[in-house]
Amino acid sequence: MPVTSSPPHRPHSGSRRDEAARMAVLHAADDLLVENGFGGLTIESIARRAGVAKQTIYRWWPSKVEILLDTLIEDTDKRLPFPTAQPTAESIRGYLRGFARFLTRDPAGKVLLTLIAEAQHNPGTAESFHERYLGPRREQERDMLARAIEAGEISPRLGPDATMDALVGPIVYRALTGSSIPRDLVDTLVEDLLRPRSN
């Protein structure tokens, strides 16, 4: 009998489809949070907006908080990067200005503010938020300050954690209360807390 050739092997595209669905869910959650707030955000509405089955979302995420955390982590990495070169007082100032813009102008900033607020009265959200986002972010901020100190670029008056709290706290507070964040606020924080040394 003649040997029949098997059909050519087709590359598996499931992972690409999964990634497209995952990104659709993250974008949908981001958009719906801005439109409806945290209380109005549901798995059902995310599934409808993303064009995926509700069961698909529950297979990947246990709650809407975890979806928002994935959104926040991805967007922060892209839109609020740390200085790649040797940190200086000026690059830290630039990082803080970027943080202020992120909180007030970027939809992902709304996600961050929402999770901060939700963490105040939901222990599960607080634990996940600290473990997945705040902890790793703070570690990078500590490293940024430590390298600037070692290079003689800054001389903080406080320890690393207290310094970062004092730098970002007023920015977060103004964003949480819907106030604008004046440029000279960041300048004053840097000058008063980091005491950058003149060259």
C-alpha positions as CSV (number, residue, x, y, z in Angstrom):
1,M,0.0,0.0,0.0
2,P,1.3,3.5,-0.7
3,V,2.6,5.4,2.2
4,T,0.5,8.5,2.9
5,S,2.3,11.5,4.3
6,S,1.0,13.0,7.5
7,P,-0.2,16.6,7.3
8,P,2.4,19.2,8.2
9,H,2.7,20.0,11.8
10,R,1.0,23.3,12.7
11,P,2.7,25.4,15.4
12,H,0.7,25.5,18.6
13,S,-0.9,29.0,19.0
14,G,-2.7,28.5,22.3
15,S,-0.1,30.4,24.4
16,R,-0.5,33.4,22.0
17,R,-4.3,33.2,22.4
18,D,-4.0,33.0,26.1
19,E,-1.7,36.0,26.3
20,A,-4.1,38.0,24.1
21,A,-7.0,37.0,26.4
22,R,-4.9,37.9,29.5
23,M,-4.1,41.3,28.2
24,A,-7.7,41.9,27.2
25,V,-8.8,41.1,30.8
26,L,-6.1,43.5,32.3
27,H,-7.1,46.3,29.9
28,A,-10.8,45.7,30.6
29,A,-10.3,45.8,34.4
30,D,-8.3,49.0,34.1
31,D,-10.9,50.8,31.9
32,L,-13.9,49.6,34.0
33,L,-12.2,50.7,37.3
34,V,-11.8,54.2,35.9
35,E,-15.4,54.2,34.6
36,N,-17.3,52.6,37.5
37,G,-15.0,52.6,40.6
38,F,-14.0,49.6,42.6
39,G,-17.4,48.9,43.9
40,G,-18.9,48.7,40.4
41,L,-16.1,46.5,39.1
42,T,-17.2,42.9,38.8
43,I,-15.8,39.7,37.2
44,E,-18.9,39.6,35.0
45,S,-18.3,43.1,33.6
46,I,-14.6,42.4,33.0
47,A,-15.5,39.2,31.1
48,R,-18.0,41.0,28.9
49,R,-15.6,43.9,28.1
50,A,-12.7,41.5,27.5
51,G,-14.7,39.1,25.4
52,V,-13.7,36.1,27.5
53,A,-15.7,33.5,29.5
54,K,-16.1,34.3,33.2
55,Q,-14.7,30.8,33.9
56,T,-11.5,31.7,32.1
57,I,-11.0,34.7,34.5
58,Y,-11.6,32.6,37.6
59,R,-9.1,30.0,36.3
60,W,-6.4,32.6,36.1
61,W,-7.3,35.0,39.0
62,P,-9.1,34.3,42.3
63,S,-10.5,37.8,42.6
64,K,-10.7,41.2,41.0
65,V,-8.0,42.5,43.4
66,E,-5.5,40.1,41.8
67,I,-6.5,41.2,38.3
68,L,-5.9,44.8,39.4
69,L,-2.5,43.9,40.9
70,D,-1.4,42.3,37.7
71,T,-2.5,45.4,35.8
72,L,-0.7,47.7,38.2
73,I,2.6,45.7,38.2
74,E,2.8,45.6,34.4
75,D,1.9,49.2,34.0
76,T,4.2,50.5,36.7
77,D,7.1,48.6,35.2
78,K,6.5,50.2,31.8
79,R,5.5,53.7,32.9
80,L,7.3,54.4,36.1
81,P,10.8,52.8,35.6
82,F,13.6,53.4,38.1
83,P,16.7,55.3,36.9
84,T,19.0,52.9,35.0
85,A,22.1,54.9,35.4
86,Q,23.8,55.8,38.7
87,P,21.1,57.5,40.8
88,T,21.6,61.2,41.6
89,A,19.5,63.8,43.4
90,E,18.2,64.9,40.0
91,S,17.2,61.5,38.8
92,I,15.4,60.8,42.1
93,R,13.6,64.1,41.7
94,G,12.7,63.0,38.2
95,Y,11.4,59.6,39.5
96,L,9.2,61.5,42.1
97,R,7.8,63.8,39.4
98,G,7.0,60.8,37.3
99,F,5.3,59.2,40.3
100,A,3.2,62.3,40.7
101,R,2.2,62.2,37.0
102,F,1.5,58.5,37.3
103,L,-0.9,59.0,40.2
104,T,-2.8,61.9,38.7
105,R,-2.8,61.3,34.9
106,D,-2.4,57.6,34.3
107,P,-5.3,55.1,34.6
108,A,-2.8,52.8,36.4
109,G,-2.4,55.5,39.0
110,K,-6.1,55.1,39.7
111,V,-5.5,51.4,40.2
112,L,-2.8,52.1,42.8
113,L,-4.9,54.6,44.7
114,T,-7.8,52.2,44.7
115,L,-5.7,49.3,46.1
116,I,-4.2,51.6,48.8
117,A,-7.8,52.5,49.8
118,E,-9.1,49.0,49.7
119,A,-6.1,47.7,51.7
120,Q,-7.2,49.8,54.6
121,H,-10.2,47.7,55.5
122,N,-9.5,44.4,53.7
123,P,-6.7,42.3,55.3
124,G,-6.5,40.0,52.4
125,T,-6.1,42.8,49.9
126,A,-3.5,44.4,52.2
127,E,-1.4,41.3,52.4
128,S,-1.4,40.6,48.7
129,F,-0.8,44.3,47.9
130,H,2.2,44.4,50.2
131,E,3.6,41.0,49.1
132,R,3.2,41.5,45.3
133,Y,3.6,45.3,44.8
134,L,4.6,47.4,47.7
135,G,7.4,45.1,49.0
136,P,9.2,44.6,45.7
137,R,8.8,48.3,44.8
138,R,10.2,49.5,48.2
139,E,13.2,47.2,47.8
140,Q,14.0,48.9,44.5
141,E,13.5,52.3,46.1
142,R,15.9,51.4,48.9
143,D,18.5,50.3,46.4
144,M,18.1,53.6,44.5
145,L,18.7,55.6,47.6
146,A,21.6,53.3,48.8
147,R,23.4,53.7,45.5
148,A,23.0,57.5,45.5
149,I,24.3,57.7,49.1
150,E,27.3,55.5,48.3
151,A,28.1,57.8,45.4
152,G,27.9,60.8,47.7
153,E,25.0,62.3,45.7
154,I,22.6,62.6,48.6
155,S,22.7,62.7,52.4
156,P,19.3,61.7,53.7
157,R,18.3,62.9,57.2
158,L,16.3,59.8,57.8
159,G,16.7,56.0,57.3
160,P,15.8,54.6,53.8
161,D,12.2,53.5,54.6
162,A,11.4,56.7,56.5
163,T,13.0,58.7,53.7
164,M,10.8,57.1,51.0
165,D,7.7,57.4,53.2
166,A,8.4,61.1,53.7
167,L,9.1,61.6,50.0
168,V,6.1,59.8,48.5
169,G,3.6,60.3,51.4
170,P,2.6,63.9,50.6
171,I,2.3,63.0,46.9
172,V,0.0,60.0,47.6
173,Y,-2.1,62.0,50.1
174,R,-2.7,64.8,47.6
175,A,-3.6,62.3,44.9
176,L,-6.0,60.4,47.3
177,T,-7.8,63.7,48.2
178,G,-8.1,64.8,44.6
179,S,-5.7,67.7,44.9
180,S,-3.1,68.8,42.3
181,I,0.5,68.1,43.0
182,P,2.5,71.2,42.4
183,R,6.0,70.9,40.9
184,D,7.6,72.8,43.8
185,L,6.2,70.2,46.3
186,V,8.5,67.6,44.8
187,D,11.4,70.1,44.7
188,T,11.0,71.0,48.4
189,L,10.7,67.3,49.4
190,V,14.0,66.5,47.6
191,E,15.8,69.5,49.0
192,D,14.7,69.1,52.5
193,L,14.9,65.3,52.9
194,L,17.8,64.4,50.7
195,R,20.0,67.4,51.2
196,P,21.8,66.9,47.8
197,R,25.4,67.9,47.9
198,S,26.4,70.6,45.5
199,N,29.2,69.7,43.1
